[in-house]
Amino acid sequence: MKPLSFLLLPIITLFLSTTLVLADDFWDLPSGDKVKNTQQKDGDFWGLSSGDQPGGTKQSDKDYWKLESDGTSPANNSDEDFWAGKGETSLDKFMDERERERLAEEARKKAEAERLRLKAEREKAEEERLEREREQQRQEEARERKAEQRRERDAQKRERAERESRKTEEWNKKKQRDADKKEKKRLQQEADQRKKDDNARLLEERLETRERRRLEREEEDRLEQEEEDRRERAEDLRIEEDERRSEREKQLKREKREREQRERERLQQEKEEREAREQERLRREEEARQERIRRQEQRERERQEREAEQRRQRETKERADREFLADAARSIRLGAKTCFGETHVGGYVPRSISIQHKCKDVYFTASCPGEMGYSGMLEAFTGMGGVGCFGDTKRIPNGSCRAEEMNVVVDRVEFCQ
């Protein structure tokens, strides 16, 4: 706005001064040249006015005020004096007009250069604005990409966490299955080990028995071999000293038979002792097994007796409770009473029932003669207050008859829930 207001005032001033000059030249020229000079002046006027700048305006103002200072302005002189000295003033103004045109052309070129510079600055500012917008758009896109990457990373993290959770759960399940398998395997191994131990113990016993029998047979063979050797030696001695030791041979035979007899008796005794020990061991094992069976049977009988006793106690208690509830239903007396416009149901509990201190719910039916009754319950009924307005009573809807005329019947009595 400032450059525009700066240009308007000089343009207006130049327009006024040019109009005065044209009017002066028109009236000063001959009649034949007026039109031509007028066309020339008009062309100069429009040429100058189309591109006037502050430089030309300043020159016009200077010439204008110079004319005024010289006394040639119509404002300071009379019309005759003004038009009388007009020839010399037109020449000066013509020269000033050329100078003004040159200055106007320079001003126009400067204005054009300024316009181009301003246009270049605007284009540059527009490019900078566009560049800033593009930079902002790129930054927005970068932020969106970063946000998308962050969301993708978060999704990947969640997915990895879910996979880790599933892997952990599967690993825990697998670990539990392995532990179960190991436990089953351990139990199976223990059972197999116990079975192996039993088999090994039985095998050792069989081997020991077999070894003892082998040693016995070896001992018998050894004894027989020794005896055969002795017989051979004796036969040799007998051959050598047949007559000299005939008696002695007989003695030796007797001794031999006695020794064999004693040896056989000893072996037979050892065999009987071993068999006796084996039978004793088997007898003890059988007694231990029978004792275990007897104890198991005893425990089973005791358990059955306890269960039977518990059943008898429960049945006795249930029977006593049923009898107590039936007796209470027969003994409790209920009635209705009008209390402040309302109907209240109450009653009495016999001392034989109340002294047992058992919580009771009394179900009753209250009805007027010839009508359907109203069913209700006296919760935790103790009979305190009797048939009255206060104490252990139950409010029921009013009937068509007076409360005192209602028939209140005890339906059943149950223990408090």
FIPA-918875 format. One line per field, with one value per residue (C-alpha): residue number from 1; residue in three letters; x, y, z. Coordinates in steps of 0.1 Angstrom, whole numbers. Example, Ala and Ser with C-alpha at 12.3 -4.5 7.8 and 13.67 -1.06 7.14 Angstrom:
n (1,2)
res (Ala,Ser)
xx (123,137)
yy (-45,-11)
zz (78,71)
% end
This chain:
n (1,2,3,4,5,6,7,8,9,10,11,12,13,14,15,16,17,18,19,20,21,22,23,24,25,26,27,28,29,30,31,32,33,34,35,36,37,38,39,40,41,42,43,44,45,46,47,48,49,50,51,52,53,54,55,56,57,58,59,60,61,62,63,64,65,66,67,68,69,70,71,72,73,74,75,76,77,78,79,80,81,82,83,84,85,86,87,88,89,90,91,92,93,94,95,96,97,98,99,100,101,102,103,104,105,106,107,108,109,110,111,112,113,114,115,116,117,118,119,120,121,122,123,124,125,126,127,128,129,130,131,132,133,134,135,136,137,138,139,140,141,142,143,144,145,146,147,148,149,150,151,152,153,154,155,156,157,158,159,160,161,162,163,164,165,166,167,168,169,170,171,172,173,174,175,176,177,178,179,180,181,182,183,184,185,186,187,188,189,190,191,192,193,194,195,196,197,198,199,200,201,202,203,204,205,206,207,208,209,210,211,212,213,214,215,216,217,218,219,220,221,222,223,224,225,226,227,228,229,230,231,232,233,234,235,236,237,238,239,240,241,242,243,244,245,246,247,248,249,250,251,252,253,254,255,256,257,258,259,260,261,262,263,264,265,266,267,268,269,270,271,272,273,274,275,276,277,278,279,280,281,282,283,284,285,286,287,288,289,290,291,292,293,294,295,296,297,298,299,300,301,302,303,304,305,306,307,308,309,310,311,312,313,314,315,316,317,318,319,320,321,322,323,324,325,326,327,328,329,330,331,332,333,334,335,336,337,338,339,340,341,342,343,344,345,346,347,348,349,350,351,352,353,354,355,356,357,358,359,360,361,362,363,364,365,366,367,368,369,370,371,372,373,374,375,376,377,378,379,380,381,382,383,384,385,386,387,388,389,390,391,392,393,394,395,396,397,398,399,400,401,402,403,404,405,406,407,408,409,410,411,412,413,414,415,416,417)
res (Met,Lys,Pro,Leu,Ser,Phe,Leu,Leu,Leu,Pro,Ile,Ile,Thr,Leu,Phe,Leu,Ser,Thr,Thr,Leu,Val,Leu,Ala,Asp,Asp,Phe,Trp,Asp,Leu,Pro,Ser,Gly,Asp,Lys,Val,Lys,Asn,Thr,Gln,Gln,Lys,Asp,Gly,Asp,Phe,Trp,Gly,Leu,Ser,Ser,Gly,Asp,Gln,Pro,Gly,Gly,Thr,Lys,Gln,Ser,Asp,Lys,Asp,Tyr,Trp,Lys,Leu,Glu,Ser,Asp,Gly,Thr,Ser,Pro,Ala,Asn,Asn,Ser,Asp,Glu,Asp,Phe,Trp,Ala,Gly,Lys,Gly,Glu,Thr,Ser,Leu,Asp,Lys,Phe,Met,Asp,Glu,Arg,Glu,Arg,Glu,Arg,Leu,Ala,Glu,Glu,Ala,Arg,Lys,Lys,Ala,Glu,Ala,Glu,Arg,Leu,Arg,Leu,Lys,Ala,Glu,Arg,Glu,Lys,Ala,Glu,Glu,Glu,Arg,Leu,Glu,Arg,Glu,Arg,Glu,Gln,Gln,Arg,Gln,Glu,Glu,Ala,Arg,Glu,Arg,Lys,Ala,Glu,Gln,Arg,Arg,Glu,Arg,Asp,Ala,Gln,Lys,Arg,Glu,Arg,Ala,Glu,Arg,Glu,Ser,Arg,Lys,Thr,Glu,Glu,Trp,Asn,Lys,Lys,Lys,Gln,Arg,Asp,Ala,Asp,Lys,Lys,Glu,Lys,Lys,Arg,Leu,Gln,Gln,Glu,Ala,Asp,Gln,Arg,Lys,Lys,Asp,Asp,Asn,Ala,Arg,Leu,Leu,Glu,Glu,Arg,Leu,Glu,Thr,Arg,Glu,Arg,Arg,Arg,Leu,Glu,Arg,Glu,Glu,Glu,Asp,Arg,Leu,Glu,Gln,Glu,Glu,Glu,Asp,Arg,Arg,Glu,Arg,Ala,Glu,Asp,Leu,Arg,Ile,Glu,Glu,Asp,Glu,Arg,Arg,Ser,Glu,Arg,Glu,Lys,Gln,Leu,Lys,Arg,Glu,Lys,Arg,Glu,Arg,Glu,Gln,Arg,Glu,Arg,Glu,Arg,Leu,Gln,Gln,Glu,Lys,Glu,Glu,Arg,Glu,Ala,Arg,Glu,Gln,Glu,Arg,Leu,Arg,Arg,Glu,Glu,Glu,Ala,Arg,Gln,Glu,Arg,Ile,Arg,Arg,Gln,Glu,Gln,Arg,Glu,Arg,Glu,Arg,Gln,Glu,Arg,Glu,Ala,Glu,Gln,Arg,Arg,Gln,Arg,Glu,Thr,Lys,Glu,Arg,Ala,Asp,Arg,Glu,Phe,Leu,Ala,Asp,Ala,Ala,Arg,Ser,Ile,Arg,Leu,Gly,Ala,Lys,Thr,Cys,Phe,Gly,Glu,Thr,His,Val,Gly,Gly,Tyr,Val,Pro,Arg,Ser,Ile,Ser,Ile,Gln,His,Lys,Cys,Lys,Asp,Val,Tyr,Phe,Thr,Ala,Ser,Cys,Pro,Gly,Glu,Met,Gly,Tyr,Ser,Gly,Met,Leu,Glu,Ala,Phe,Thr,Gly,Met,Gly,Gly,Val,Gly,Cys,Phe,Gly,Asp,Thr,Lys,Arg,Ile,Pro,Asn,Gly,Ser,Cys,Arg,Ala,Glu,Glu,Met,Asn,Val,Val,Val,Asp,Arg,Val,Glu,Phe,Cys,Gln)
xx (0,28,44,9,1,36,29,-7,2,30,8,-21,3,19,-15,-26,7,6,-30,-20,10,-11,-37,-10,6,-27,-37,-2,1,-15,-48,-34,-9,-32,-46,-12,3,-26,-22,15,8,-19,6,32,6,-6,29,40,10,12,46,51,73,84,114,92,68,95,107,72,67,100,91,56,68,96,69,51,83,90,56,43,17,-18,-24,0,-5,-34,-47,-31,3,2,-7,16,48,37,61,93,76,64,100,112,84,90,126,113,88,116,135,104,98,134,131,97,112,140,114,93,124,132,95,96,129,113,82,103,123,92,77,110,108,72,80,109,87,61,88,100,64,59,92,82,48,66,90,61,44,76,79,43,49,81,61,34,60,76,42,34,68,62,28,44,71,44,24,56,64,29,31,65,51,21,45,67,36,24,59,61,27,36,69,52,27,55,74,44,39,76,73,42,60,90,68,51,84,98,68,72,109,102,77,101,129,107,99,135,145,119,131,167,160,142,170,196,177,175,212,221,200,216,250,244,233,263,286,269,272,309,314,298,319,350,341,334,367,385,368,377,413,413,399,425,452,437,434,471,479,457,475,508,499,470,476,493,464,434,418,428,411,379,383,388,358,337,351,346,310,305,321,299,269,279,286,253,235,253,245,209,207,221,197,168,180,181,147,135,149,134,101,104,111,82,60,70,64,30,22,33,11,-18,-12,-13,-45,-60,-51,-66,-98,-98,-94,-122,-145,-138,-144,-177,-187,-179,-199,-228,-226,-225,-255,-274,-266,-277,-309,-315,-309,-331,-359,-356,-357,-388,-405,-395,-408,-441,-445,-438,-464,-490,-481,-477,-509,-513,-539,-546,-552,-561,-533,-537,-558,-534,-537,-509,-504,-487,-489,-475,-448,-451,-422,-414,-406,-390,-365,-347,-335,-337,-344,-377,-396,-434,-454,-491,-523,-547,-582,-616,-646,-655,-625,-591,-564,-532,-500,-471,-441,-430,-392,-372,-404,-400,-435,-425,-454,-481,-510,-505,-492,-457,-430,-427,-455,-461,-482,-506,-531,-565,-593,-630,-635,-622,-587,-600,-624,-596,-587,-548,-535,-499,-490,-455,-424,-389,-355,-341,-322)
yy (0,24,22,27,58,71,69,83,119,125,110,134,163,154,150,185,201,183,194,230,227,211,238,265,250,245,282,294,275,285,271,246,232,230,196,182,196,185,150,151,165,139,112,126,130,94,81,99,91,54,51,81,76,97,111,127,139,157,174,186,199,218,234,242,260,277,292,304,319,337,353,334,314,324,325,355,374,386,368,392,392,354,348,376,358,323,316,314,294,267,260,256,233,213,207,199,175,156,154,143,116,104,104,87,60,55,55,30,8,10,2,-27,-39,-34,-52,-81,-81,-81,-108,-128,-123,-134,-164,-171,-167,-189,-215,-213,-217,-247,-261,-256,-273,-301,-304,-304,-331,-351,-347,-358,-387,-395,-393,-415,-440,-439,-444,-472,-488,-483,-500,-528,-532,-532,-558,-578,-575,-586,-615,-625,-623,-644,-669,-669,-674,-703,-718,-714,-730,-758,-762,-764,-789,-809,-807,-818,-847,-856,-854,-877,-901,-900,-906,-936,-949,-945,-963,-990,-993,-996,-1023,-1040,-1036,-1051,-1080,-1084,-1083,-1110,-1131,-1125,-1135,-1167,-1174,-1169,-1193,-1219,-1214,-1218,-1250,-1263,-1253,-1271,-1302,-1300,-1298,-1327,-1348,-1337,-1346,-1380,-1386,-1375,-1398,-1427,-1420,-1419,-1451,-1467,-1456,-1470,-1503,-1505,-1498,-1523,-1548,-1543,-1547,-1576,-1592,-1584,-1594,-1618,-1641,-1617,-1592,-1613,-1605,-1569,-1567,-1579,-1553,-1527,-1538,-1535,-1501,-1491,-1502,-1483,-1452,-1455,-1460,-1430,-1409,-1419,-1410,-1377,-1368,-1380,-1358,-1328,-1333,-1336,-1304,-1285,-1297,-1288,-1253,-1249,-1260,-1237,-1207,-1216,-1220,-1186,-1170,-1186,-1175,-1140,-1140,-1154,-1127,-1100,-1114,-1117,-1080,-1069,-1088,-1073,-1038,-1044,-1057,-1027,-1003,-1020,-1019,-982,-975,-995,-977,-943,-954,-965,-931,-912,-932,-927,-890,-887,-907,-886,-854,-866,-875,-842,-822,-843,-838,-800,-798,-815,-794,-759,-738,-708,-681,-647,-613,-578,-553,-517,-527,-555,-593,-609,-647,-659,-688,-709,-736,-762,-763,-798,-785,-752,-766,-785,-751,-762,-735,-742,-728,-733,-735,-726,-719,-692,-691,-676,-701,-713,-695,-705,-700,-680,-700,-685,-693,-683,-682,-693,-695,-696,-687,-656,-632,-657,-646,-609,-578,-579,-606,-637,-630,-629,-603,-617,-601,-592,-617,-612,-622,-609,-621,-638,-658,-672,-708,-711,-747,-758,-776,-788,-779,-779,-771,-737,-736)
zz (0,7,-29,-44,-22,-30,-68,-68,-56,-82,-110,-101,-100,-133,-149,-139,-150,-183,-189,-184,-208,-235,-231,-233,-265,-282,-279,-288,-321,-354,-363,-388,-364,-335,-343,-351,-320,-300,-313,-305,-271,-265,-275,-252,-225,-227,-232,-201,-180,-188,-173,-150,-119,-90,-110,-137,-111,-92,-124,-133,-98,-101,-134,-123,-92,-112,-135,-105,-90,-123,-124,-155,-136,-143,-106,-103,-136,-155,-186,-210,-194,-192,-229,-240,-228,-239,-268,-247,-220,-245,-257,-222,-214,-246,-235,-200,-216,-233,-201,-183,-210,-205,-168,-171,-193,-167,-140,-160,-165,-128,-119,-144,-127,-93,-105,-118,-86,-65,-88,-83,-46,-46,-67,-44,-13,-30,-37,-1,11,-13,-1,35,28,10,39,64,42,42,79,83,60,80,113,98,86,121,137,113,120,157,154,133,160,187,167,162,199,209,184,198,233,223,206,237,259,237,237,274,279,255,273,306,293,278,311,330,305,309,347,346,323,346,376,359,348,383,398,371,378,415,409,385,411,438,415,406,443,450,421,431,467,455,431,458,480,452,445,481,483,451,464,496,478,455,485,501,470,467,503,498,467,486,514,490,472,504,514,482,487,521,508,482,508,531,503,496,532,534,505,520,555,549,576,600,600,592,625,623,589,603,630,604,585,616,623,587,588,621,606,575,597,618,587,572,604,606,570,576,607,589,561,585,603,570,560,595,592,557,570,599,577,554,584,598,564,562,597,588,557,577,603,577,563,597,605,572,579,615,601,575,602,624,595,587,624,625,594,608,641,622,601,633,649,619,616,653,651,620,637,668,647,628,660,675,645,644,681,677,648,671,702,688,689,666,664,647,663,650,657,647,616,606,611,630,636,668,691,720,721,749,774,764,729,738,763,736,722,685,659,641,611,615,583,588,569,581,566,572,573,538,520,507,533,533,538,556,578,612,609,640,660,697,709,728,730,723,702,703,685,696,699,677,653,615,596,570,547,562,554,549,585,618,628,659,638,615,617,619,613,617,584,593,614,600,613,604,571)
% end
